[in-house]
Amino acid sequence: MRNIIDCINAFIPLLSTEYELVLGRKGAAVTLRILFDKKDCFHLMGLQYLVDRPELSRDRGKVFDEIADGIITIEKIESSDFYKKIEQRVHFLPLLEQMIDSNDTVFKYNKKANMYSMIEADYLMENKMESRNLFLFLSNDDGDKYFCRSFFPKEKKDYSKNQASWTLLYKKKTDSITGTETVLYNRLK
């Protein structure tokens, strides 16, 4: 079973990564630029559910750094009475980059199609990894910039049901430190 340190270590390279996705549907095209921030990792791991861990209820970027530096330990996190609730998220989150790299299933997310869902998102990516369907919800930040709002493996509810599927036309990954651009998919040629 993977742990929070695995999540942090997998997320660090994403902090300097930007994905550009071009999606098409019925003659329309949209561009999504996915960016990553330390504070987003906190939510993707589900640490907000560990309400009995007071060291987590402050600046989420600092919590990220303190986990990375070993100030907040795996043992502290896993001792939460609520850890079982997030254990599967934590196990699968280190696969996030691999999921986005290989994913070609993107839905325009309509919250109304998922009654009782509290997730405020604009797009949903779904991918099967290690025999589990994983959901990644993207929300608009500014213009064509998006961030990862939520992430979890499928349990009983299929969040992709009744969602409008968009076709992936183009996907590029850019490392802002090295300037390296990698085209992962190109149907626009």
Beta strands, then each sheet from edge to edge (+ up, - down):
strand 1: 17-25
strand 2: 28-34
strand 3: 105-108
strand 4: 123-129
strand 5: 132-142
strand 6: 145-153
strand 7: 164-175
strand 8: 181-186
sheet 1: 8+ 7- 1+ 2- 6- 5+ 4- 3+
end
